[in-house]
């Protein structure tokens, strides 16, 4: 029977009827490619080739909104796969709002639709650093405001419940202003949030200037000369959303001390402004305002503990910096002519700010007593940019903390000038920092952990409740390993330890930075198992995976996977935490360079063997494929040749076939194809690349045949037909 249904006809059918009312075993081959692609008609739906492996999960990444429509995506998914994975809908930011409220309606609908269709749902993902409700989470660990001090100040207090336009709140101060005279306005004030205050004159609406009011007490001055006579000095304060506290106001002719504003010194009870005009709720009054406490907060700009392999540099010394037992050792065999003949260099990768006072703090001792200098330097012309006081060294450990102000631009270096020190210096906890005044203090590490742990638990409990025990396998932790470090194993991704980019540190939320490298995984695992059981799931059926990318790569000899296996051992060391499986994302690239492709294939095989040796379930979790030419350049779908399509077909067959060959059946979870179709040119994921088993018109590609052949389909491929 010819089961070919063209997409246009299928789409019309889907719009006219419910998706489960038509033959879902459709196959599509582009009419204009019948000669090359006609053999694809002979393949059955993909899931037909795993009927003899009932425990094998053949998955597809799914756009939930499209699946829930029960149209084309729903039909394609149900026809070819027995498991589906939400692309984004089950991630935390999709379910948790900025106020912490949770909504799982879309997830519940998706799970019901999929399970009603006979598919299993794989959960993706519970604990991840990306696509988190960052605003909500960061609010929970924001700095806490210090309690007010015992000092109070008598103020004019202006409150505006809601910020609007400048003119939405106008306060009139009676004051006779004369044309052509020069006036000076001064105000000592602060606001609960920064805003722009417009100064005006009325009647007649004359612009007299503006003030950008900050959140700390400051005296602001504005000079103006009216172009006409006016009866009122006006605040246009509609941008204020909160409270403006004013210690004093003065409006005087230049050279005069006569204040035109009544009770401008706020000594009496009379409110200086008599006409608040507003479309918002504005109030004014004389009140006692408690002063905020102010503390000096250290802000670190660089810290070397010497425990992670990061070290100081330098030149000229007899014994260059080396790390011994977590301590930096550096020095000279004999004193040199000048202090600068031997310099230890700390270069953080940015310029120290001109005008900022910095602290240099370290623990230090020497093999002999002595001293040395330190200072900032601009490498261009070796220009000094501020020297610290002389640092004296004894043969006993001591902590030094010296300060200086950076006084030059492009100060890229901090140098220890040790030329005249004859001996060995031992340095630990080397740190550069400055201080800032603040009426808030950071939460302690323990306070942050206490604030966030129940939030992670609540989110996972909520997801388990919403899925009602129907989702029996999860990426409990996603993308934990950094892939950055020179030690035996990669550390975890972290915004605080330099293992991620500056953009990632800014845009993501790394649970491990607050809950700890060990506890954040143990917390997520425990919450998932408890939540699943409480939701009615059978605990014996729940399988939890750690999912990550670049586990199959050749460039590091599968070091990232080895590191992940190491970390799993660490997480499971309590005897309670159990990780059931490892997921490898496999966003791979087929190379037209034979040597490169051979390395890719060898690394993949090595990955499978390592995963098997871990005794964990093995899952290919997000398989998709691009193609690079012989020079390593990615090729867009629109530029693909038949030869390249055939190479991708062969790589797909290799991947699937070797998974089934190498991984014992009792460790096979399955394979999830991440992209059904090629990626559109405007996509946020591998834009314009040939990543699908179907093209953008939902016609089968050679890669479909390769995937099917890997699963064990009959070999319908004919080289002559495909030319």
Protein Blocks (a to p, Z undefined) as FASTA:
>chain_A
ZZbdcfklmmmmmmmpcfklccfkbccddfklmmmmmmmmmpccfklmmmmmmkbccddd
ddfklmmnopmkmmmmmmmpcbdcdfklmgmklmmcfkopacfklmmmmmmmmmmnopac
ddddfbdcehpafklmmmmmgccdddddfbdcdddddddfbacdfklpccdddddddehi
acddddddddfbdcdddddddehiaaebdcdddfbdcddddddddfbdcfbdcddfklpg
cjdddfbdcdddehiabdfbghklomambdfbfbdcdfbdcddddddddddddddddddf
bdcehlnopacedehiabdcddeehiacdddfbdcfbfklpccdddehpacdehiacddd
dddddfbdcddddddddfehpiaebdaddddddfbdcddddddddfbehilbccddfklp
gcddddehiacddddddfbdcddfklmmmmmmmmmmmmmmmmmmmnnomambdcfbghkb
goiajbfbdcdddfklopacfklmmmmccfklmnopklmmmmmmmmmmmmmmmnopafkl
pccddddehklbfkloomlmmmmmmmmmmmmmnomaccfbdcdfkpacddfbfklmmmmm
mmmmmmmmmmmmnopacddfbgccddddfkopacdfklpcfklmmmmmmmmmmmmmmmmm
mmcfklmnbdcdfblbacdfkbcbhghiafbfbdfkopacfklmmmmmmnopacfbdfkl
mZZ
